[in-house]
Amino acid sequence: MDCPIKIVVSGLGLIGFQHALRIRQSSDATLVGVVQPKDCVNHDVDGIFCDVPLYNDLEDALDSLDVDGVIVSSPNAFHNSQSLICIRKGIPVLVEKPIADNLSSAEEILVESRASGVPVLVGHHRTYNPLVCEVRKLIRSSMFGRLVAMQGSALFYKPDHYFVEGSWRTRLGGGVLLINMIHEVGLMRHLCGEVVKVTALAGHDVRGFEVEDTVTIGLHFENGAMGSFLLSDAAASSKSWELTAGENPAYPQQLGDTCYHFSGTNGSVDFPTMNYRYYDSSVTPSWWEDFSYGAGERESSDPLQLQLDHFINVIRGLEEPMVSALDGYRNMAVVEAIKESIEKGRVIELPKLADS
C-alpha cells in the first residue's frame, strides 16, 4: 500500500478549512503543516488542527517539512507567488480558483509549470460533481441535439460579516467576478466549450464597494452557441449553484429550483434538477408539437473530496490534472475579457489560445 501523501494547506479560511478537514479524514493523505499569517482570520487553527505545525510563511514551511503537495487557498493576491514557490521547489500544487488575480500572473504560473513539468491543479471543484458529469452527458446526447443557447445565474445575498472577515473581498482582486464568476466560467467552458466573445455591464451601487456587486454578461461560444449570465452578491434570490445543487449543507437548499438552462436543437435540460424535454422520433421538431419528458440522475457526493482524491493521484503521477493551469489561465482570460467589456463598453473578442 502506498504511503499517505504529505500535504500542506496555505490559508485556513473558508475553503482552506474544508480542504484541511478532508485531508485529516483521508487514509491516503496526511496534513503535515498549515500556513496562516498571524494577522489573518482563521477557522480553528487552535482547535482541531492544534497538533499540526503552524507557519507564517509558506517558504519556511516547505524548507522545514517533508512535503509531497501543497493546497494554496490563501486570498487571490497570493495565489501567484505561493504557486510559484511550490513549482520552483518541484512540489505539485492545487491552487484555489482563480489561479491568480490577473491574467499575466496566471500566465506566469502556466509557463513555469510547463517548463518545469511540475503539475498544477486549479480548484474548480464543481468539475468533479456527479451532477455536472450527468448534465454534460445529456448535453452531448442525440436527445439534446446541437447546443444552441444557455442561460445561467448566480444570484445570492452575502451578509455584511462576510466582507468584514475578509476585507480584501471589497477591493480590486476580490469582487463577485473573481470570487464567484470564475467558478461559473469554468463550469460553462466545461459544458459548452471555449468562449470567443463577451459583452458585459456591471454596477456597484448596492454595496458601494470598490468592486462590482452585480453583473450581466453575454457570451458567444466557439461552437456557435450563445449564452447569458446574471450575477450578484446583493440579490435575495435562490437562483445560484449554492442554493440549488445541494453540494454544501451550510446553505439552505432549494432543490426544486434551477440556476442553468441549456437548449439544443432537439431538446433542453434544466440544471441541477436534471429535468429535460425533447422531441421524440415520432414528431418533427416544432413549437406546435408537444415534448417528451424525462429526468437525469441526481447522484450525491462530495466534489471537494473527489478533487482531493484526484490531486493525490496527480501527485503520484497516476493522472493528469483534470483542471490544468491552462484551464485556469483560460478561465481567467474570459473573466479579464468580461472586465474589459465593462470598462470599455463594447464586445471583446478573446484571443485564440493554443493547447501547447
C-alpha positions as CSV (number, residue, x, y, z in Angstrom):
1,M,0.0,0.0,0.0
2,D,1.3,3.5,-0.9
3,C,2.2,5.8,2.0
4,P,-0.1,8.7,2.6
5,I,0.6,11.8,0.7
6,K,2.0,14.6,2.9
7,I,0.2,17.9,2.2
8,V,0.5,21.5,3.4
9,V,-2.5,23.8,3.3
10,S,-1.7,27.5,2.9
11,G,-4.6,29.7,4.0
12,L,-7.1,28.3,6.5
13,G,-10.0,30.5,5.5
14,L,-13.5,29.2,4.5
15,I,-12.2,26.9,1.7
16,G,-8.8,26.1,3.2
17,F,-10.6,24.8,6.4
18,Q,-12.6,22.4,4.2
19,H,-9.5,21.2,2.4
20,A,-7.8,20.6,5.8
21,L,-10.8,18.7,7.2
22,R,-10.8,16.3,4.2
23,I,-7.1,15.7,4.4
24,R,-7.4,14.8,8.1
25,Q,-10.3,12.3,7.2
26,S,-8.4,10.7,4.3
27,S,-6.5,7.5,4.6
28,D,-4.4,8.5,1.5
29,A,-3.2,11.9,2.8
30,T,-1.9,13.5,5.9
31,L,-1.9,17.2,6.9
32,V,1.7,17.9,7.8
33,G,1.5,21.7,8.1
34,V,-0.7,24.8,7.9
35,V,0.4,28.3,6.7
36,Q,-1.5,31.2,8.2
37,P,-0.2,34.7,8.9
38,K,-0.8,35.9,12.4
39,D,-3.0,38.8,11.4
40,C,-5.4,36.7,9.2
41,V,-8.8,35.5,10.3
42,N,-8.6,31.7,10.6
43,H,-11.0,28.9,11.2
44,D,-9.9,26.8,14.1
45,V,-6.1,26.8,13.8
46,D,-6.0,26.4,17.6
47,G,-8.8,23.8,17.6
48,I,-9.0,20.6,15.7
49,F,-5.7,21.4,13.9
50,C,-3.8,22.3,17.0
51,D,-1.5,19.3,16.6
52,V,-0.4,20.5,13.1
53,P,2.7,22.7,12.8
54,L,1.7,26.3,12.1
55,Y,3.8,28.6,9.9
56,N,3.5,32.3,9.0
57,D,5.3,31.8,5.7
58,L,4.9,29.1,3.0
59,E,8.6,29.0,2.0
60,D,9.6,28.5,5.7
61,A,7.1,25.6,5.9
62,L,8.4,23.9,2.8
63,D,12.0,24.3,3.9
64,S,11.2,22.7,7.3
65,L,8.9,19.9,6.3
66,D,8.9,16.8,4.1
67,V,6.1,17.7,1.6
68,D,4.5,16.0,-1.4
69,G,1.9,18.5,-2.3
70,V,0.5,21.9,-1.4
71,I,-3.0,23.3,-1.4
72,V,-3.0,27.1,-1.9
73,S,-6.2,28.5,-0.5
74,S,-4.9,31.9,0.5
75,P,-6.5,35.2,-0.7
76,N,-6.4,35.7,-4.5
77,A,-3.5,38.1,-4.4
78,F,-1.2,35.4,-3.0
79,H,-2.0,32.6,-5.5
80,N,0.7,33.6,-8.0
81,S,3.6,33.9,-5.5
82,Q,2.7,30.9,-3.5
83,S,2.1,28.7,-6.5
84,L,5.5,29.7,-8.0
85,I,7.2,28.9,-4.7
86,C,5.8,25.3,-5.0
87,I,6.7,25.0,-8.7
88,R,10.3,26.1,-8.2
89,K,10.7,23.6,-5.4
90,G,9.3,20.8,-7.6
91,I,6.2,20.4,-5.4
92,P,2.8,19.7,-7.1
93,V,0.2,22.4,-6.2
94,L,-3.6,22.6,-6.1
95,V,-4.3,26.3,-6.2
96,E,-7.8,27.5,-5.5
97,K,-9.7,29.4,-8.1
98,P,-8.9,31.8,-9.6
99,I,-5.4,30.6,-10.5
100,A,-4.2,34.2,-9.9
101,D,-5.7,37.7,-9.5
102,N,-4.8,38.8,-13.0
103,L,-4.0,37.3,-16.4
104,S,-0.3,38.0,-16.5
105,S,0.2,36.3,-13.1
106,A,-1.9,33.3,-14.4
107,E,0.3,33.1,-17.5
108,E,3.4,33.1,-15.3
109,I,2.2,30.0,-13.4
110,L,1.3,28.3,-16.7
111,V,4.7,29.0,-18.3
112,E,6.7,27.9,-15.2
113,S,4.6,24.7,-14.7
114,R,5.1,23.7,-18.4
115,A,8.8,24.5,-18.3
116,S,9.4,22.5,-15.1
117,G,6.9,19.7,-15.6
118,V,5.5,20.3,-12.1
119,P,1.8,19.7,-12.2
120,V,-0.7,22.5,-11.2
121,L,-4.3,21.6,-10.5
122,V,-6.7,24.5,-10.3
123,G,-9.5,24.3,-7.7
124,H,-12.6,24.4,-9.9
125,H,-14.1,21.6,-7.8
126,R,-17.5,21.6,-9.4
127,T,-16.0,19.8,-12.3
128,Y,-15.9,16.6,-10.2
129,N,-19.6,16.9,-9.1
130,P,-21.7,13.9,-10.5
131,L,-24.4,16.4,-11.4
132,V,-22.0,18.2,-13.8
133,C,-21.0,14.8,-15.3
134,E,-24.7,13.9,-15.8
135,V,-25.7,17.2,-17.4
136,R,-22.6,17.1,-19.7
137,K,-23.7,13.7,-20.8
138,L,-27.2,14.9,-21.5
139,I,-26.0,18.0,-23.5
140,R,-23.9,15.7,-25.7
141,S,-26.7,13.2,-26.3
142,S,-28.7,12.8,-29.5
143,M,-31.8,13.6,-27.5
144,F,-30.5,17.1,-26.9
145,G,-29.1,17.8,-30.4
146,R,-26.7,20.6,-31.1
147,L,-26.2,23.2,-28.3
148,V,-27.9,26.5,-29.3
149,A,-28.2,28.6,-26.1
150,M,-27.7,28.7,-22.4
151,Q,-28.9,30.8,-19.5
152,G,-27.2,30.9,-16.2
153,S,-27.4,32.8,-12.9
154,A,-25.6,33.2,-9.6
155,L,-27.9,35.4,-7.5
156,F,-27.5,35.4,-3.7
157,Y,-27.1,37.8,-0.8
158,K,-23.8,37.7,1.1
159,P,-24.1,39.1,4.7
160,D,-22.1,42.0,5.9
161,H,-19.8,40.0,8.1
162,Y,-18.5,38.1,5.0
163,F,-16.8,41.3,3.9
164,V,-15.7,42.3,7.5
165,E,-14.0,38.9,7.9
166,G,-12.3,39.3,4.5
167,S,-11.9,43.0,3.7
168,W,-9.9,42.0,0.6
169,R,-13.2,40.9,-0.9
170,T,-14.2,44.6,-1.2
171,R,-11.1,45.7,-3.1
172,L,-9.6,45.1,-6.5
173,G,-8.6,41.4,-6.7
174,G,-11.7,40.5,-4.9
175,G,-15.3,41.2,-6.0
176,V,-18.0,39.0,-7.3
177,L,-16.4,38.5,-10.7
178,L,-13.2,36.9,-9.4
179,I,-14.7,35.2,-6.3
180,N,-17.8,33.8,-7.9
181,M,-17.9,34.3,-11.7
182,I,-14.6,32.4,-12.1
183,H,-16.5,29.3,-10.9
184,E,-19.2,29.8,-13.4
185,V,-16.8,30.4,-16.3
186,G,-15.0,27.2,-15.5
187,L,-18.4,25.4,-15.5
188,M,-19.6,27.0,-18.7
189,R,-16.3,26.2,-20.6
190,H,-16.5,22.6,-19.3
191,L,-20.1,22.2,-20.5
192,C,-20.4,24.5,-23.6
193,G,-16.8,24.8,-24.9
194,E,-14.5,27.7,-25.4
195,V,-15.8,31.3,-25.2
196,V,-14.8,33.5,-28.1
197,K,-16.6,36.8,-27.4
198,V,-18.1,38.5,-24.4
199,T,-20.1,41.7,-23.6
200,A,-20.9,42.8,-20.1
201,L,-22.3,45.6,-17.8
202,A,-21.6,45.9,-14.1
203,G,-22.6,48.1,-11.1
204,H,-21.6,48.5,-7.5
205,D,-24.5,50.8,-6.5
206,V,-26.0,48.4,-3.9
207,R,-22.9,47.8,-1.7
208,G,-20.8,50.7,-2.7
209,F,-17.6,48.8,-2.6
210,E,-14.6,49.4,-4.8
211,V,-15.5,46.2,-6.7
212,E,-18.7,45.3,-8.5
213,D,-21.7,43.6,-6.8
214,T,-23.9,43.0,-9.9
215,V,-23.0,42.0,-13.5
216,T,-24.9,40.9,-16.6
217,I,-22.9,39.1,-19.3
218,G,-23.4,37.9,-22.9
219,L,-21.3,35.1,-24.2
220,H,-20.5,33.7,-27.7
221,F,-19.1,30.2,-27.7
222,E,-16.7,28.7,-30.3
223,N,-19.3,26.2,-31.5
224,G,-21.7,29.0,-32.3
225,A,-23.9,28.7,-29.2
226,M,-24.9,31.9,-27.3
227,G,-25.3,32.4,-23.6
228,S,-26.4,34.9,-21.0
229,F,-25.4,35.1,-17.3
230,L,-26.7,37.2,-14.4
231,L,-24.5,37.6,-11.3
232,S,-25.0,39.4,-8.0
233,D,-23.9,39.0,-4.4
234,A,-26.5,41.6,-3.2
235,A,-29.7,39.8,-4.6
236,A,-32.1,37.9,-2.3
237,S,-32.6,35.0,-4.7
238,S,-32.3,31.2,-4.8
239,K,-31.0,31.2,-8.5
240,S,-27.5,30.1,-7.7
241,W,-25.4,26.9,-7.6
242,E,-25.0,27.2,-3.8
243,L,-28.8,27.1,-3.1
244,T,-29.8,24.6,-5.8
245,A,-27.0,22.0,-6.2
246,G,-27.2,20.6,-2.7
247,E,-23.4,20.5,-2.5
248,N,-22.9,22.4,0.7
249,P,-25.3,21.7,3.6
250,A,-24.3,25.1,5.1
251,Y,-26.7,26.7,2.6
252,P,-30.5,26.4,2.8
253,Q,-31.4,24.1,-0.1
254,Q,-33.9,24.9,-2.9
255,L,-33.6,21.5,-4.6
256,G,-36.5,22.1,-6.9
257,D,-35.1,25.3,-8.3
258,T,-32.5,25.8,-11.1
259,C,-29.5,28.0,-11.9
260,Y,-28.8,26.9,-15.5
261,H,-30.9,26.1,-18.6
262,F,-29.3,24.5,-21.7
263,S,-31.2,24.5,-25.0
264,G,-30.4,22.3,-28.0
265,T,-31.9,21.8,-31.5
266,N,-33.9,18.8,-30.3
267,G,-34.2,19.2,-26.5
268,S,-33.3,21.2,-23.4
269,V,-32.3,20.5,-19.8
270,D,-32.6,22.4,-16.5
271,F,-29.7,22.2,-14.1
272,P,-29.4,21.0,-11.4
273,T,-32.9,19.5,-11.3
274,M,-31.9,17.4,-14.5
275,N,-35.4,17.8,-15.8
276,Y,-35.3,17.6,-19.6
277,R,-37.7,17.7,-22.5
278,Y,-37.2,16.6,-26.1
279,Y,-38.9,15.8,-29.4
280,D,-39.0,12.1,-29.9
281,S,-38.6,10.4,-33.2
282,S,-42.3,10.3,-33.9
283,V,-42.6,14.0,-34.4
284,T,-40.9,16.7,-36.4
285,P,-39.4,19.3,-34.1
286,S,-41.8,22.3,-33.9
287,W,-43.2,24.6,-31.3
288,W,-46.6,23.2,-32.2
289,E,-45.5,19.7,-31.1
290,D,-45.5,18.5,-27.5
291,F,-42.3,17.3,-25.8
292,S,-41.4,14.0,-24.3
293,Y,-40.1,14.4,-20.8
294,G,-37.5,12.8,-18.5
295,A,-35.1,13.4,-15.7
296,G,-31.4,12.6,-15.3
297,E,-29.8,11.1,-12.3
298,R,-29.0,13.2,-9.2
299,E,-26.2,11.3,-7.6
300,S,-24.9,13.0,-4.5
301,S,-21.2,13.0,-3.5
302,D,-18.6,15.4,-2.2
303,P,-16.7,17.1,-5.1
304,L,-14.1,18.5,-2.7
305,Q,-13.3,15.0,-1.6
306,L,-13.3,13.8,-5.2
307,Q,-10.9,16.7,-6.1
308,L,-8.6,15.8,-3.2
309,D,-8.6,12.1,-4.4
310,H,-7.7,13.3,-7.9
311,F,-4.9,15.6,-6.5
312,I,-3.4,12.7,-4.7
313,N,-3.3,10.7,-7.9
314,V,-1.8,13.7,-9.7
315,I,1.0,13.8,-7.1
316,R,1.6,10.1,-7.5
317,G,1.8,10.5,-11.3
318,L,-1.2,8.4,-11.9
319,E,-3.4,11.1,-13.5
320,E,-3.0,14.4,-15.4
321,P,-4.7,17.5,-13.8
322,M,-8.4,17.5,-14.8
323,V,-8.4,21.3,-14.5
324,S,-5.0,22.3,-15.6
325,A,-3.0,25.5,-15.3
326,L,-4.1,26.1,-19.0
327,D,-7.7,25.8,-18.0
328,G,-7.1,28.2,-15.1
329,Y,-5.5,30.6,-17.5
330,R,-8.3,30.3,-20.0
331,N,-10.9,30.9,-17.3
332,M,-9.0,34.0,-16.2
333,A,-8.9,35.2,-19.8
334,V,-12.7,35.0,-20.0
335,V,-13.0,36.9,-16.7
336,E,-10.5,39.5,-17.9
337,A,-12.4,39.9,-21.2
338,I,-15.6,40.5,-19.1
339,K,-13.9,43.1,-17.1
340,E,-12.5,44.8,-20.3
341,S,-16.0,44.8,-21.8
342,I,-17.3,46.5,-18.6
343,E,-14.6,49.1,-18.7
344,K,-14.8,49.8,-22.5
345,G,-18.5,49.3,-23.0
346,R,-18.1,47.1,-26.1
347,V,-17.9,43.5,-27.2
348,I,-14.5,41.9,-26.5
349,E,-13.1,39.1,-28.7
350,L,-10.8,36.6,-26.9
351,P,-7.5,35.7,-28.5
352,K,-7.2,32.2,-29.8
353,L,-5.2,30.1,-27.3
354,A,-3.1,27.1,-28.3
355,D,-3.3,23.9,-26.2
356,S,0.5,23.8,-26.1
